[in-house]
Amino acid sequence: MKWLWIILLLLVGFLYWYIAKENCCGPVDSITQRTTPAVVAPQSIATKKTPLVSFSCSDDAPKYSNRWGAYRDSISNNLKDNQYLEITGLDFTNEKNSSGESTLALARAKKIRGAFKKLTDDRIEVVHERKSGNCATGKDHEFIAIKTLTSDAKVIKETKDRSLIYFPTNSTNKLNDQEVETYLDDVAERVKQSGEKIALTGHTDDEGEPASNMILGQNRANVIKNYLISKGVSAAKITAISKGEESPVASNSNERGKAQNRRTELQIIK
């Protein structure tokens, strides 16, 4: 009898525990379902930025990214006096050209040039090139290269007695170029020892009024003259004149030509 009561109590205890467990926490399966985190498929993440400008095959209509406006304004507002913009249009051999320009690449470059409304033509040079390979239909391509170039002062020695010294845009009163100054130092030492004379002729591009350019050319010649005098050359041995925009050596229709025209010719006279 004693053992019968013990077994009965154990059965009652187990039954009470099981009922309490079910009422409190629910079935084991439902607990697993509520606490297991859902698995979310990872989203694709773009690792390459969209090109600033792109074109479809055989098309000269630019497609601008949302970064284009800030990029364009940054260049337009921060271009220095001795800098200019070079815009290179590109195309593939298998593209059809219905733009009206000589090449599709040139048409693309001119469209981008038109977006830089704040910059005058003398601050932008437009060029075009042919890319190797074929244009992939259905894919937009980066057919434009934009870079900022600097027109610094420099010297080109044509002969041992004649050189051309080039100036940045609108510069008149400072060389600020080690190459030019080193060359002029050598010229000064030569004429001081030889007794030779120096003839300087200032030239400009055709930007601005002719009368102003005549003065600008004279100022450029005077910059060289004053530097040579500072190095001990007698002022009496130096002549400095200006021809302004009257004697260009290249076309003034683009920045590269204008840069060639902004020069002072230095001739050593025996």
C-alpha positions, 0 to 999 in steps of 0.5 A: 500500500505504501508503494502504491501511494508513492507511485500515485504521488509521482504520477500526479506531480508529473501531470501537474508539471506537464500541464503547467509547462504547456500553459506557460510557454507553449509547445516546444516547436512554437518556441523554436519558431518564435526565437529563430531569426529570419534569414535575409538575403543580402542586398547588392552593393555597387562598388563602382561609381556611375560615370560623370558623363556617358553616351549610348552607341552612335549617339552624341546626347550626354547622360549626366550623373547626379554628381555632374553639376557639382563637378562642373561648377567646381571646375568652372569656379576654381580654374586658375588664370594659367589653367585651361580645360581640355575636353576629349571626345571619343568614339569607336570605329563601329559607331554611326555618325549622324551628328553633323560634325566630322566625327562623333567624338568631336560632336560629343566633346562639343556637347560637353563643352556647351555645359561649361557655360561660365568658361569662355572659349579661350579657357577650353580646348576641344579635341577628339580621338578614336578608341580601339575596339567596338561599341557594345550595344545596349551599354552606356560608355564613358566617351569623354575625358576632361582634364585641367592643364596649366600654361606655365612659363617656359623657354624654347631655345630655337638656336644658341642666339634666339629663344622664345619665352612663353607666358601664362594667360594675362601674366605680365609682372613675374616669371616665377619659373625656375627653368626660365630664370636659369636660362636668363641667368646664363644669358646674363653671364654670356652678354656680360662677358661678350659685350653682345646686345639683347633684343626683346619683342613681346607678343600676345594672343588676340584676347582683348583690345589691340591697344591693350595687347600692345601694352601687354606685349611691352610689359612682357618684354620689360619683365625679361629686361628688368630681370636681366638688369637685376643680374648685372646686364647694362640697360643700354645693351637691351632693347624691348619692344612690343608687337602685341597681337600683330604677329601670331605664330599659331591660330588664336581659335583654340587655347593651344594656339593662344599659348604659342602666341603669348611669348617674348622673343629673345635675340642675342645680337653680336 
